[in-house]
Amino acid sequence: MITIKSEREIELMREAGKMVSMTHQYLKNFIKPGITTKELDRLAEEYIRKMGGVPTCKGYEGFPATLCTSVNDTVVHGIPDNYKLKDGDIINVDCTTIVHKHFADASRMFCIGHWL
């Protein structure tokens, strides 16, 4: 069944999506060789909560983190840990938020260090 959204619901969805986008932009400043995926996760949770959002993944069916961080050949839904990013790695950062009961979800790929 398709549910038609009101203008207010669409605006709340837009707000949640903007929060995900802003979180990716914020994390971009920290995604460098030497940072752990667990540290990125902590930074993301703090940032999302500071903006008034809720990290959707954390606690969902026991998932322990705010982000899914998939490094190199990890296909999807990597769990943040003590892995330190290295020059030449790639990382997909999947972020999901709830704002006023409205969800947004997006992932973004980042290249670590120097790439030709």
C-alpha positions as CSV (number, residue, x, y, z in Angstrom):
1,M,0.0,0.0,0.0
2,I,1.2,3.5,-0.8
3,T,0.8,6.2,1.8
4,I,0.5,9.8,0.6
5,K,2.7,12.0,2.8
6,S,1.6,15.4,4.0
7,E,3.7,18.5,3.4
8,R,4.8,18.3,7.1
9,E,5.8,14.6,6.8
10,I,7.8,15.4,3.7
11,E,9.5,18.2,5.5
12,L,10.4,15.9,8.4
13,M,11.8,13.3,6.0
14,R,13.8,16.1,4.4
15,E,15.2,17.1,7.8
16,A,16.2,13.5,8.5
17,G,17.9,13.2,5.1
18,K,19.8,16.5,5.7
19,M,21.0,15.2,9.0
20,V,22.5,12.1,7.3
21,S,24.1,14.3,4.7
22,M,25.5,16.6,7.3
23,T,26.9,13.6,9.3
24,H,28.7,12.4,6.2
25,Q,30.2,15.9,5.7
26,Y,31.2,16.1,9.3
27,L,32.9,12.7,9.2
28,K,34.8,13.6,6.0
29,N,37.1,15.8,8.2
30,F,38.1,12.8,10.3
31,I,38.4,10.0,7.7
32,K,42.1,9.8,7.4
33,P,44.8,7.2,7.9
34,G,45.1,6.2,11.6
35,I,41.5,6.8,12.7
36,T,39.6,3.7,13.8
37,T,36.2,2.8,12.5
38,K,35.0,2.7,16.1
39,E,36.2,6.3,16.6
40,L,34.2,7.4,13.5
41,D,31.2,5.7,15.0
42,R,31.6,7.6,18.2
43,L,31.9,10.9,16.4
44,A,28.8,10.2,14.3
45,E,26.7,9.3,17.3
46,E,27.7,12.4,19.2
47,Y,27.0,14.6,16.2
48,I,23.6,13.1,15.4
49,R,22.4,13.3,19.0
50,K,23.7,16.9,19.2
51,M,21.5,17.8,16.2
52,G,18.5,16.2,17.9
53,G,18.4,13.0,15.9
54,V,18.6,9.3,16.9
55,P,21.0,6.9,15.2
56,T,18.6,4.3,13.9
57,C,21.0,1.3,13.6
58,K,22.3,1.4,17.1
59,G,20.5,-1.4,19.0
60,Y,18.4,-2.5,16.1
61,E,18.2,-6.3,16.4
62,G,21.3,-6.1,18.6
63,F,23.5,-4.1,16.1
64,P,26.1,-2.4,18.4
65,A,26.9,0.7,16.4
66,T,25.6,4.0,14.9
67,L,27.3,3.4,11.5
68,C,27.9,0.5,9.2
69,T,31.6,0.9,8.2
70,S,32.6,-1.4,5.3
71,V,36.3,-1.2,4.6
72,N,37.8,-2.5,1.3
73,D,36.3,-5.9,0.5
74,T,33.7,-5.9,3.3
75,V,30.5,-6.0,1.2
76,V,27.9,-4.3,3.5
77,H,27.0,-3.7,7.1
78,G,30.5,-3.8,8.5
79,I,30.6,-3.3,12.3
80,P,32.9,-0.5,13.5
81,D,35.9,-1.8,15.5
82,N,39.5,-1.0,16.2
83,Y,40.6,-1.3,12.6
84,K,42.8,1.8,11.8
85,L,42.2,3.1,8.3
86,K,45.3,3.0,6.1
87,D,46.5,5.0,3.0
88,G,44.8,3.4,0.0
89,D,41.8,1.9,1.9
90,I,38.3,2.7,0.8
91,I,35.4,2.9,3.3
92,N,31.7,2.9,2.8
93,V,29.9,4.7,5.6
94,D,26.2,3.9,6.0
95,C,24.3,6.3,8.2
96,T,20.6,6.1,9.3
97,T,18.8,8.6,11.4
98,I,15.3,9.2,12.9
99,V,14.0,12.7,13.3
100,H,10.5,13.1,14.7
101,K,9.7,9.4,13.8
102,H,10.9,9.9,10.2
103,F,13.8,7.9,8.8
104,A,16.6,8.6,6.4
105,D,19.4,6.3,5.2
106,A,22.3,6.9,2.9
107,S,25.8,5.6,2.4
108,R,28.9,7.3,1.1
109,M,32.2,6.0,-0.1
110,F,35.5,7.6,0.9
111,C,39.0,7.1,-0.4
112,I,41.7,7.1,2.3
113,G,44.9,9.0,1.8
114,H,46.5,9.4,-1.5
115,W,44.9,8.1,-4.7
116,L,46.0,8.6,-8.2
